[in-house]
Amino acid sequence: MDHPTRLYVPATLANLGSGFDALGVALDLYLEVEAEPAPKDAFHYEGEGQVEGEDNLIHQGYRAGMDALGLKPEPLRVRAFNPIPLARGMGSSSAALVAGVALADRLSGGKLGREGVFRVAAGLEGHPDNVAPAVLGGFVAALSYPPLAIPLPRPEGVRFVLAIPPYEVPTPLARAALPERVPLQDAVFNLARAALWPAALFAGRLEALKEACRDRLHQPHRAHLMPGVLEAIEEALAAGALAAFVGGAGPTLAALVRTGEEERVARALEAYRGEGRTLVLDIGEGYFWKET
């Protein structure tokens, strides 16, 4: 591994409302990782939340990447700085897994490639909508089986306003809130709107995203875990947001806005955010390396 270099992996938003487990977008907020060979695995962490122990997600991703290559995973000393809020629906766990697999790719001389990094990380995560944009950047449509990720157009002149409440929603709890069966009319409702996302981006019809983001499959069933979230989505749209949806399992509420509309939409989300915080971020790039 060339030294000194640092790996940057973006935060991500999954689902985009209607595209449950299929659509995602990268944010301009990056997990930073440095690694070097060591006598045994070691982990030094700074940033959001408390992450301890040596058997962390970055090492897990690294071992999975090396296993996929048929190589022995030599011990690594990992240093991570993480500004991505934990358990808030912004892809912190996916960023860590992608970082680990990307480390394996780097150590192998690029034998996995981005497609291989996506394939391994998506297999670990179990669903691809955070992993794909962390690997490729921007908006992405993705499948886990068969593994497939296709970038979508990146609109100009837009940003994300994120209202981040002070509480966590663990992904297992959010998954448990989903019904095993859904009405056919709800499935059709979401299929039409998930298809509208790439169509609107390719056509430059951003006004259509207000409808494309609407959902009946997961957000209504999880709303009790995030008090006021459905009302806040409507308030963001009424304040001029192009789209508004729960990031991943939540509780972060994401609003896509035209540049210049950030403050108005942020004000509309103050009540939902409560004692939490607001972030305004650009669309992010896929993981990359930079000399330190």
C-alpha positions in Angstrom: 0.0 0.0 0.0 1.4 3.4 -1.0 2.1 5.6 2.0 1.1 8.0 3.1 -2.4 8.0 1.6 -5.8 8.4 3.0 -9.1 6.8 1.9 -12.3 8.8 1.8 -15.7 7.0 1.7 -18.9 9.1 1.5 -22.0 9.1 3.7 -25.0 7.9 1.8 -28.8 8.1 1.8 -30.7 5.0 0.8 -34.2 4.4 -0.6 -34.9 8.0 -1.8 -38.5 7.4 -0.6 -40.0 5.1 -3.2 -36.8 3.2 -4.2 -36.7 0.9 -1.1 -33.4 -1.2 -1.1 -32.8 -0.1 -4.7 -31.9 3.7 -5.0 -29.3 5.7 -3.1 -27.2 8.8 -3.3 -23.7 9.8 -2.0 -23.2 12.9 0.2 -20.2 15.2 0.4 -19.3 14.0 3.9 -16.5 11.4 4.2 -15.2 8.7 6.5 -11.4 9.1 6.5 -9.3 6.0 6.9 -5.6 5.3 7.0 -4.2 1.8 7.3 -0.8 0.1 7.5 0.5 -3.5 8.1 0.9 -4.4 11.8 1.8 -7.4 14.0 -1.9 -7.7 14.9 -5.1 -5.9 14.1 -5.5 -2.5 15.8 -8.2 0.2 15.5 -8.0 3.8 16.4 -11.2 5.8 16.1 -12.2 9.4 16.3 -15.4 11.1 15.4 -19.1 10.4 15.8 -20.3 8.1 18.6 -18.2 5.5 20.5 -16.7 2.7 18.4 -14.4 0.4 20.3 -12.7 -3.0 19.9 -10.5 -4.4 17.2 -13.2 -6.4 15.3 -14.8 -3.4 13.6 -16.6 -3.1 10.3 -13.6 -1.8 8.5 -11.6 -4.9 9.4 -14.6 -7.1 8.5 -14.8 -5.5 5.1 -11.0 -5.9 4.6 -11.1 -9.6 5.5 -14.1 -10.2 3.2 -12.3 -8.5 0.3 -9.1 -10.5 0.8 -11.1 -13.7 1.1 -12.9 -12.9 -2.2 -9.4 -12.6 -3.8 -8.2 -15.9 -2.2 -5.6 -14.0 -0.3 -4.6 -14.2 3.4 -5.8 -11.0 5.3 -2.6 -9.8 7.0 -3.2 -7.8 10.2 -3.8 -4.0 9.8 -3.5 -1.0 12.0 -6.5 1.1 11.1 -7.0 4.8 12.0 -10.5 6.2 11.2 -12.0 9.6 11.6 -15.7 9.4 11.1 -17.9 12.6 10.8 -21.0 10.5 9.7 -23.6 10.4 12.4 -24.2 6.8 13.6 -27.6 5.0 13.5 -29.1 8.1 11.8 -29.8 6.7 8.3 -26.7 8.2 6.6 -24.8 5.0 5.7 -22.1 5.0 8.4 -21.9 1.2 8.5 -21.8 0.9 4.7 -19.0 3.5 4.5 -17.0 1.4 7.0 -17.6 -1.9 5.1 -16.8 -0.2 1.7 -13.6 1.2 3.3 -12.5 -2.2 4.4 -13.1 -3.8 1.0 -11.4 -0.9 -0.7 -8.3 -1.4 1.5 -8.2 -5.1 0.3 -8.4 -3.9 -3.3 -5.6 -1.4 -2.7 -3.4 -4.0 -1.1 -4.0 -6.5 -3.9 -3.0 -4.0 -6.5 -6.5 -3.3 -7.7 -7.5 -6.8 -8.4 -11.1 -6.3 -7.2 -11.8 -3.0 -9.0 -14.8 -0.9 -8.1 -17.2 -3.5 -9.4 -15.6 -6.1 -7.1 -15.6 -3.7 -4.2 -19.3 -3.1 -4.7 -20.0 -6.8 -5.1 -18.2 -7.8 -1.9 -19.5 -4.9 0.2 -23.1 -5.4 -1.0 -22.9 -9.1 0.0 -21.8 -8.1 3.5 -24.4 -5.4 3.9 -27.3 -7.5 2.5 -28.7 -4.6 0.4 -27.0 -2.4 -2.1 -28.6 1.1 -1.8 -26.0 2.5 0.6 -23.1 0.5 -0.8 -23.5 1.4 -4.4 -23.3 5.2 -4.0 -20.5 4.9 -1.5 -18.5 3.1 -4.3 -19.7 5.0 -7.4 -20.8 8.4 -6.1 -23.9 10.5 -7.0 -27.3 8.9 -7.5 -27.2 5.1 -8.2 -29.7 2.4 -8.9 -28.6 -1.0 -7.7 -29.4 -4.7 -7.1 -27.7 -7.2 -4.8 -28.6 -10.3 -6.7 -27.3 -10.4 -9.3 -24.9 -7.6 -8.2 -25.5 -4.6 -10.4 -25.1 -0.9 -9.9 -25.7 1.8 -12.5 -25.0 5.5 -11.9 -27.7 8.0 -12.6 -27.3 11.6 -13.8 -26.2 14.2 -11.3 -28.3 17.3 -11.4 -26.6 20.7 -11.1 -27.5 23.4 -8.7 -29.0 21.2 -6.0 -28.0 20.3 -2.4 -29.3 18.3 0.5 -30.7 19.7 3.7 -30.6 17.1 6.4 -32.6 17.3 9.6 -30.9 15.0 12.1 -32.9 14.3 15.3 -30.9 13.7 18.5 -32.1 10.0 18.8 -31.0 6.9 17.0 -33.1 4.4 15.1 -31.2 1.1 14.9 -31.6 -0.6 11.5 -32.8 -3.9 13.0 -35.6 -2.1 14.8 -36.6 -0.3 11.6 -36.5 -3.5 9.6 -38.7 -5.2 12.2 -41.4 -2.5 11.8 -42.0 -3.5 8.2 -44.9 -5.8 7.3 -44.2 -9.2 5.6 -46.9 -8.5 3.0 -48.1 -5.3 1.3 -51.3 -4.5 -0.7 -50.8 -4.7 -4.5 -51.9 -1.1 -4.9 -49.1 0.0 -2.6 -46.5 -2.1 -4.5 -47.7 -0.5 -7.8 -47.6 3.0 -6.2 -44.0 2.6 -5.3 -42.9 0.8 -8.5 -44.2 3.8 -10.6 -42.5 6.3 -8.4 -39.2 4.5 -8.1 -39.1 4.3 -12.0 -39.8 8.0 -12.0 -36.6 8.9 -10.2 -34.2 7.9 -13.0 -36.6 9.1 -15.7 -36.7 12.5 -14.0 -32.9 12.7 -13.6 -32.2 11.7 -17.2 -34.8 14.1 -18.5 -33.8 17.0 -16.2 -37.4 17.1 -15.0 -36.5 17.8 -11.3 -40.1 19.0 -10.6 -41.2 15.4 -11.0 -39.1 14.3 -8.0 -41.7 15.7 -5.7 -43.9 12.8 -6.7 -41.0 10.3 -7.3 -40.0 10.5 -3.6 -43.5 9.4 -2.3 -43.6 6.1 -0.6 -46.1 3.6 0.9 -43.8 0.6 1.6 -41.6 1.6 4.5 -41.9 5.2 5.7 -45.5 5.0 7.0 -44.7 1.7 8.8 -41.7 3.3 10.5 -43.2 6.6 11.3 -43.9 5.7 15.0 -40.1 5.4 15.5 -39.7 9.0 14.2 -42.4 11.2 15.7 -43.7 13.8 13.2 -41.7 12.5 10.2 -44.5 12.2 7.7 -45.8 15.7 8.5 -42.2 17.0 8.2 -41.8 15.5 4.8 -44.9 17.4 3.6 -43.7 20.6 5.3 -40.4 20.3 3.4 -42.1 19.9 0.1 -44.4 22.8 0.9 -41.4 24.9 1.6 -40.0 24.3 -1.9 -38.0 21.1 -1.6 -37.7 19.1 -4.8 -37.9 15.9 -2.9 -38.1 14.9 0.8 -37.7 11.4 2.3 -36.3 9.5 5.3 -32.6 8.6 4.9 -32.3 4.8 5.0 -33.8 3.5 8.2 -34.0 7.0 9.7 -34.4 9.2 11.6 -32.6 11.7 9.4 -35.0 13.5 7.0 -33.4 14.5 3.8 -34.6 17.3 1.5 -33.2 17.9 -2.0 -33.3 21.6 -2.7 -32.2 24.0 -5.3 -29.2 26.1 -4.3 -30.5 29.2 -2.5 -33.5 27.4 -0.9 -31.5 25.7 1.9 -32.4 28.2 4.7 -36.2 28.2 4.0 -36.4 24.4 3.9 -34.2 24.1 7.0 -36.5 26.4 8.9 -39.5 24.2 7.9 -37.7 21.2 9.4 -36.6 22.8 12.7 -39.5 21.3 14.7 -38.7 17.8 13.5 -35.0 18.2 14.1 -35.6 19.3 17.7 -32.5 19.3 19.7 -30.6 17.6 16.9 -28.8 19.4 14.1 -29.1 20.5 10.5 -26.5 19.7 7.8 -26.4 21.1 4.3 -24.4 19.0 1.9 -23.6 18.6 -1.8 -23.9 15.4 -3.7 -20.8 13.3 -3.0 -18.2 11.3 -4.9 -17.5 7.6 -4.7 -14.7 6.5 -2.5 -11.3 7.9 -3.4 -7.7 8.0 -2.2 -5.7 11.1 -1.5 -2.0 11.7 -0.6 -1.7 13.1 2.9 
